[in-house]
Amino acid sequence: MAAAPRSAALPLRRGCVYYRGAVARRSRHRKHRSATGYVWLGLFFVAVAVVAVTTVSVLHGGRAATTKKTTPRQTPHSTPTKPKPAVTSVSIVAGGDLMADQGVASFIQTYGANAVLAGVEPLLSHADLAFVNLESPLSDKGTRQAWKDVTFEGDPRMAPALASAGVDVVTMANNHAMDYGAAALLDTISRLKQVHVAVVGAGASATAALAPAIIERHGIKVAFLGYSDVLPAGYVAGSGPGIAPARSDITKVIDDIRAAKAKADFVVVAFHWGVEYDQTPNPDQVAEGHAAIDAGADLVMASHPHVLEGVEAYHGGLIAYSLGDFVFEHSSRETGETVLITTDVSKTQITAKLTPVYLSSQGIPKVVKGYDAAVILKRMQDLSRQLHTTVVVTGDTAMVSIKRPR
């Protein structure tokens, strides 16, 4: 192949020189632009840094300022809370005679033991302590006292039913506790103990029968005692099982109350006394009730007449001479009427609320209202007026207020 003419290569060389010059000029322009860009980019980062530092400084300063404001200053939430005031009173609800034989036993067979107190359970369970007279053993043991004209042995299922309804203490100082002998009495006490229901007024010996049950609520101790004036032959506790006597050994009763008062803040005494179906307390009841209050009792809650008797405010204490029947088969208007007395007891006053209750023919209690309530409360008003005590009726309940000497 022939070599290209020399003259033809000259334009190419000139072109290459031109190209190299152009490239050099473009390179210088790019370097200039790059340098300028770096300057602007540097300025941008400086500006960003300044803004960032300023922002952090402001934020840091804001937090520091906030800390300085809040640290030394106490807010309402940082103020120590005051302790709650100590409870100074206790509520105690008391009911009358309760047994689980005869018509009550038939009711239990049909509806179950828990149904017996369903109509009054809210009152029993709402109070701090609930207290009734258990006037029959709750057992399937023992032998009937054949010489006695009226005897009771209640369905044992009533023991846990009492606890379920809110009953805390029962007195068994009455004329039916030993109707089926020592075996049934001791079995009843054992069954109640298993469900945490205390028993007073009866026990395996005189010492046990006379011992108080002391129960604490809200830091307040309440002592319960039980005694009976109705003493069938062989029923009084001695070295063996039985019940606690009252009037036959009133000095012992007074000593027991004083001893209980030394151990407890308040003392509740149950008496089983009086004459059946008599609506007025006899002089012996009044004397014993007054002696109990004077010895240190705060409340006297009594039973046995099967009808209501009045309440008396006496020397800063309250005496309910008969609460009537609470769970008991009956056949007359008066024996079907009763009240649950809910007392609020403190060192300065006692307030007692009377809630009227009526029993079915089988002996099942239910709170009543309207006309039935008015009849029962009017009766309590009239009976208590004879004892110089005012019962104030408001609607379907009544109140008694007692100021206590300091």
C-alpha positions in Angstrom: 0.0 0.0 0.0 1.5 3.4 -1.0 2.4 5.8 1.8 0.2 8.9 2.2 1.7 12.1 0.8 3.5 14.2 3.5 1.3 17.2 2.7 -1.8 15.2 3.7 -0.4 14.6 7.2 0.1 18.3 8.0 -3.6 19.2 8.5 -3.9 16.1 10.8 -1.1 17.3 13.0 -2.5 20.8 13.1 -5.8 19.3 13.9 -4.2 17.3 16.8 -2.6 20.4 18.1 -5.9 22.2 18.0 -7.6 19.3 19.7 -5.0 19.2 22.4 -5.3 22.9 22.9 -9.1 22.7 23.0 -8.9 19.9 25.5 -6.5 21.8 27.6 -8.7 24.8 27.6 -11.8 22.7 28.5 -9.8 21.1 31.3 -8.9 24.5 32.7 -12.5 25.6 32.5 -13.6 22.4 34.3 -10.9 22.9 37.0 -12.2 26.5 37.5 -15.7 25.3 37.7 -14.7 22.5 40.1 -12.8 24.9 42.3 -15.8 27.3 42.3 -18.1 24.4 43.2 -15.9 23.3 46.0 -16.0 26.8 47.4 -19.7 26.9 47.3 -20.0 23.4 48.7 -17.7 24.4 51.5 -19.7 27.4 52.2 -22.8 25.3 52.2 -21.4 22.9 54.8 -20.2 25.8 56.9 -23.7 27.2 56.9 -25.2 23.9 57.7 -22.7 23.4 60.6 -23.5 26.9 61.9 -27.2 26.2 61.8 -26.8 22.8 63.4 -24.6 24.2 66.2 -27.1 27.0 66.8 -30.0 24.6 66.9 -28.3 22.2 69.3 -27.3 25.2 71.4 -30.8 26.5 71.5 -32.3 23.1 72.2 -29.7 22.4 74.9 -30.4 25.8 76.4 -34.1 25.1 76.3 -33.7 21.9 78.2 -31.3 23.4 80.7 -33.8 26.3 81.2 -36.6 23.8 81.7 -34.5 21.8 84.2 -33.7 24.9 86.1 -37.4 25.9 86.4 -38.7 22.5 87.4 -36.0 21.1 89.6 -36.2 23.4 92.6 -40.0 23.9 92.3 -42.4 21.4 94.0 -45.4 20.4 92.0 -48.7 19.4 93.5 -47.9 15.7 92.7 -44.7 15.9 94.6 -46.4 17.0 97.8 -46.4 14.1 100.3 -50.0 12.6 100.6 -51.6 12.8 104.0 -52.3 9.4 105.6 -56.0 8.4 105.7 -57.7 9.0 109.0 -57.9 6.0 111.2 -61.3 4.2 111.3 -63.0 4.9 114.7 -66.2 3.1 114.3 -67.5 -0.4 113.5 -70.8 -1.5 112.1 -72.6 -4.5 113.8 -75.9 -6.0 112.6 -77.8 -8.2 115.0 -80.8 -10.5 114.5 -83.0 -12.6 116.8 -83.7 -16.3 117.1 -82.6 -18.6 114.3 -83.2 -22.3 114.0 -83.2 -24.8 111.1 -85.8 -27.4 112.1 -89.5 -27.8 111.5 -90.7 -25.6 108.6 -87.3 -24.2 108.0 -85.9 -27.7 107.5 -88.6 -28.5 105.0 -87.7 -25.3 103.1 -84.1 -26.3 103.1 -85.0 -29.7 101.6 -86.8 -27.9 98.7 -84.7 -24.8 98.0 -81.4 -25.4 99.7 -79.8 -23.9 102.9 -78.4 -20.8 101.1 -81.9 -19.7 100.2 -82.9 -19.3 103.8 -81.1 -16.0 104.3 -81.2 -14.8 100.7 -83.8 -12.1 101.6 -81.6 -10.5 104.2 -78.1 -11.4 103.0 -77.2 -7.9 101.8 -77.8 -6.5 105.3 -75.7 -9.2 106.9 -72.8 -9.1 104.5 -72.6 -5.3 104.3 -71.9 -4.8 108.0 -68.5 -5.3 109.5 -69.9 -8.0 111.8 -73.1 -10.0 111.9 -74.5 -11.6 115.0 -77.5 -13.8 115.7 -78.9 -16.2 118.3 -78.6 -19.8 117.0 -81.4 -21.6 118.7 -80.9 -25.1 117.5 -77.9 -27.4 117.1 -77.0 -27.9 113.4 -76.1 -31.6 113.5 -77.2 -35.1 112.6 -75.6 -36.5 115.8 -76.9 -36.9 119.4 -80.0 -38.2 121.0 -83.2 -36.2 121.6 -83.9 -35.1 125.2 -87.1 -37.2 125.5 -88.3 -35.4 128.7 -88.4 -32.0 127.0 -91.6 -30.9 125.3 -90.0 -28.9 122.5 -86.7 -29.9 120.9 -84.9 -28.7 117.8 -82.1 -30.1 115.7 -81.4 -28.1 112.6 -80.1 -29.2 109.2 -76.3 -29.2 109.3 -76.2 -27.5 105.9 -77.3 -24.4 107.6 -73.8 -24.0 109.1 -72.0 -23.1 105.9 -75.1 -21.2 104.8 -74.7 -18.8 107.8 -71.1 -18.1 106.8 -72.1 -17.6 103.1 -74.7 -15.0 104.2 -72.2 -13.1 106.2 -72.8 -14.2 109.8 -69.6 -13.9 111.8 -70.7 -14.8 115.4 -73.6 -16.8 117.0 -74.6 -17.1 120.6 -75.8 -20.6 121.6 -76.6 -19.6 125.2 -80.3 -20.6 125.0 -82.7 -23.3 126.0 -82.3 -25.4 122.9 -78.6 -25.7 122.5 -78.5 -29.1 124.3 -81.7 -30.5 122.9 -79.8 -33.4 121.3 -77.2 -33.6 124.0 -73.5 -32.8 124.2 -72.7 -34.7 120.9 -74.9 -32.4 118.8 -73.7 -29.3 120.5 -70.0 -30.0 120.0 -70.7 -31.1 116.4 -72.4 -27.8 115.8 -69.5 -25.8 117.2 -67.1 -27.8 115.1 -69.1 -27.3 111.9 -69.3 -23.6 112.6 -65.6 -23.3 113.4 -64.8 -25.0 110.1 -66.5 -22.1 108.2 -65.1 -19.4 110.5 -68.3 -18.6 112.4 -67.5 -18.0 116.1 -69.7 -19.4 118.9 -70.2 -17.8 122.3 -72.3 -18.7 125.3 -71.8 -22.5 124.9 -68.9 -24.8 124.7 -67.2 -28.0 125.9 -66.8 -26.6 129.4 -67.8 -23.7 131.6 -64.5 -22.0 130.6 -65.2 -22.3 126.9 -68.9 -21.3 127.3 -68.0 -18.1 129.2 -65.1 -17.1 127.0 -65.5 -14.1 124.7 -65.0 -14.2 120.9 -62.9 -11.2 120.0 -62.9 -10.2 116.3 -61.0 -7.4 114.8 -62.2 -5.1 111.9 -60.3 -2.0 110.7 -58.0 -2.3 113.7 -61.0 -2.2 116.1 -61.5 -5.2 118.4 -65.1 -6.2 119.3 -65.7 -8.8 122.0 -68.9 -10.9 122.0 -70.4 -12.7 125.0 -73.5 -14.9 125.4 -75.6 -15.8 128.5 -79.0 -17.4 129.2 -81.6 -17.0 132.0 -83.6 -19.9 130.6 -81.8 -23.0 131.9 -83.3 -26.4 131.4 -82.0 -29.1 133.7 -78.6 -30.3 132.7 -78.0 -27.6 130.1 -75.5 -25.4 132.1 -71.9 -26.0 131.3 -69.6 -27.2 134.1 -66.8 -29.6 133.7 -68.7 -30.9 130.6 -70.5 -29.2 127.7 -73.3 -26.8 128.1 -74.4 -23.1 128.1 -73.4 -20.0 130.1 -75.8 -18.9 132.8 -76.8 -15.3 133.3 -78.9 -14.1 136.3 -78.0 -17.1 138.4 -74.4 -15.8 138.4 -74.7 -12.1 137.5 -71.5 -11.3 139.4 -69.6 -13.6 137.0 -71.3 -11.9 134.0 -70.2 -8.5 135.2 -66.6 -9.7 135.8 -66.6 -11.2 132.3 -67.8 -8.0 130.7 -65.1 -6.0 132.5 -62.4 -8.4 131.5 -63.6 -8.4 127.8 -63.6 -4.6 127.9 -59.9 -4.6 128.9 -59.1 -6.6 125.8 -61.4 -5.0 123.2 -62.6 -1.6 122.1 -66.3 -2.6 122.2 -68.3 -5.3 123.9 -71.5 -6.9 122.7 -73.5 -9.0 125.1 -76.3 -11.4 124.2 -79.0 -12.5 126.7 -81.6 -15.1 126.3 -84.2 -14.0 128.8 -87.8 -12.8 129.4 -91.2 -14.3 129.0 -92.4 -15.8 125.8 -94.8 -13.7 123.8 -94.6 -10.8 126.3 -93.7 -7.5 124.5 -92.6 -5.7 127.7 -89.3 -6.4 129.4 -89.7 -7.5 133.0 -87.7 -6.0 135.9 -85.1 -8.7 135.8 -84.3 -8.1 132.1 -84.0 -4.3 132.8 -81.7 -4.9 135.8 -79.4 -7.3 133.9 -79.3 -5.1 130.8 -78.4 -2.0 132.9 -75.8 -4.0 134.8 -74.2 -5.1 131.5 -74.0 -1.5 130.2 -72.6 -0.2 133.5 -70.0 -3.0 133.5 -68.7 -1.8 130.1 -70.9 -3.4 127.4 -71.7 -1.1 124.5 -74.6 -3.2 123.0 -77.0 -5.7 124.6 -78.8 -7.8 122.0 -81.4 -10.2 123.5 -83.9 -12.8 122.5 -86.3 -15.6 123.6 -89.8 -13.9 123.8 -90.4 -14.7 120.1 -91.9 -11.2 119.7 -90.4 -7.8 119.5 -89.7 -5.7 122.6 -88.5 -2.1 122.6 -85.0 -0.7 122.5 -83.5 1.5 125.3 -80.8 4.1 125.2 -79.1 3.7 128.6 -75.9 5.4 129.9 -74.4 5.7 126.4 -75.2 2.1 125.4 -78.1 0.4 123.5 -80.3 -2.4 124.8 -82.5 -4.4 122.5 -84.7 -6.3 124.9 -86.0 -8.8 122.3 -85.3 -9.0 118.6 -88.0 -11.6 118.2 -87.6 -14.5 115.8 -85.3 -14.2 112.8 -85.5 -17.6 111.2 -88.4 -19.5 112.9 -91.6 -21.2 111.9 -94.5 -19.1 113.2 -98.3 -18.8 113.1 -99.2 -15.2 114.2 -98.6 -11.7 113.0 -96.6 -10.7 116.0 -94.2 -13.7 115.9 -93.6 -13.0 112.2 -92.4 -9.5 112.9 -88.8 -8.7 113.5 -86.1 -6.1 112.8 -82.4 -6.3 111.9 -80.6 -3.7 114.0 -77.5 -2.3 112.3 -75.5 -0.2 114.7 -72.5 2.0 114.0 -70.5 2.1 117.2 -67.8 4.6 118.1 -66.5 6.1 121.4 -68.6 9.2 120.9 -71.9 7.9 119.6 -74.1 4.9 118.6 -76.5 5.1 115.7 -78.8 2.2 115.2 -80.8 1.6 112.0 -83.9 -0.6 112.3 -84.8 -2.5 109.2 -88.2 -4.3 109.3 -88.3 -7.9 108.4 -91.2 -10.3 108.1 -91.1 -14.1 108.2 -93.0 -16.5 105.9 -95.1 -19.2 107.5 -92.1 -21.5 107.2 -89.9 -19.0 109.0 -88.0 -17.5 106.1 -87.1 -13.8 106.6 -87.5 -11.0 104.0 -87.1 -7.2 104.2 -90.4 -5.5 103.9 -91.5 -2.1 102.7 -94.7 0.0 102.6 -97.5 -1.0 104.9 -95.8 -4.0 106.4 -92.7 -2.0 107.2 -94.9 0.8 108.8 -96.7 -1.7 111.1 -93.4 -3.1 112.4 -91.7 0.2 112.9 -94.8 1.8 114.6 -94.7 -1.1 117.0 -91.0 -0.6 117.8 -91.7 3.2 118.2 -94.4 2.6 120.7 -92.5 -0.1 122.7 -89.4 2.0 122.8 -91.3 5.1 124.0 -92.2 3.1 127.1 -88.5 2.8 127.7 -88.0 6.6 127.3 -86.2 6.1 123.9 -87.1 7.9 120.7 -87.2 5.9 117.5 -87.4 8.1 114.4 -89.1 6.6 111.4 -88.1 7.7 108.0 -89.6 5.9 105.1 -89.1 2.1 105.4 -86.5 2.2 108.2 -86.1 3.9 111.6 -83.1 5.3 113.5 -82.0 5.6 117.1 -79.1 8.0 117.9 -77.2 7.9 121.2 -74.6 10.4 122.2 -72.0 8.8 124.5 -70.4 10.5 127.5 -66.7 11.2 127.0 
